[in-house]
């Protein structure tokens, strides 16, 4: 720093020029001033002193100017340092501003990308929602169509049950019961589930005439009727209930008791599970199935009884591809049992709308058919 002199660069007026005035020592204690020549001043040297006055004034002016120059130089250096410092700070601020500007631009880009991504995701979600809604509406429409079809089938089945029983089947509703001349020519194997049709017409094989139950004497067995009513309150296929236990013991078991015990057990299980299929064998297709019949008997041997008989039907158990040829007698015994189980299942499903006594007599008639088939009676085929 410098002395307290005002700086000329700060708006102050320039220093005044010093006026040369003679000066002299006023201190009486001081010794006489030495002259440049080395001589001491004397009272007689006032003239020489008057000559030295202007030179001393000029010396003071030079000193003042030198001091002012030094002040200016120091001030200039200080200002330069301050300017350099300010420029440095400004440069740092410019760099900081540039960095912040880059950060702002990056944030703006990220915000734009995020906004675009959000809009794209929103459009994608809306598109997926519309597709799911369309698929759901389509499935709902298909489900309603299936429900309508199922309701129509249930109505048709109820009509079938109410208008057709194994005792008096409606042949318009069962084309497979028509004679070959009315049903038309058969080609290949005509398939139908054993439990979906009445396979044993109510014909007396011995006399060859239709039975007339109305002309026969009938009397209800109170024990059997009580067991049937108890079962009818809560229909089930459980063999342990008294009603079905009696039917199994007296009718189903003996009717399905064939010579080939192993195959008989399989047939009985398939009948109970409703997975047995009976197929008529057309005469023109016999040579084509001769190879497949080797493992399961032949068309001239019944697979259940082991007797040499002309086999016009064959059975298939479940989803097995194996077929077993059976004689007309074996077929009659199987179909008699299938008719009984079909009617029992109808009752269990609530499709039979009758009083207890008519239902009991239908059950009794089906048991009679099983007994006749077990004794060897069966309808002659055309």
Secondary structure, DSSP 4 states (H G I P E B T S, - for coil): ---SPPPGGGTPPPPPPPPP-------TTSPPPBPTTSPBP-GGGHHHHHHHHHHHHHHHHHHHHHHHHHHHHHHHHHHHHHHHHHHHHHHHHHHHHHHHHHHHHHHHHHHHHHHHHHHHHHHHHHHHHHHHHHHHHHHHHHHHHHHHHHHHHHHHHHHHHHH--SSS--TTT-GGGS-HHHH----S-EEEEGGGS--S-SEETTTTEE--GGGS-----HHHHHHHHHHHHT----TTSHHHHHHIIIIIHHHT--SSHHHHHHHHHHHHHT-EEEEE--GGGTGGGTTTTSTT-BTTB-TTT--B----EEEEETT----EEE-HHHHHHHHHHHHHHHHHHHHHTT-----HHHHHHHHHHHHHHHHHHHTT--PPP-
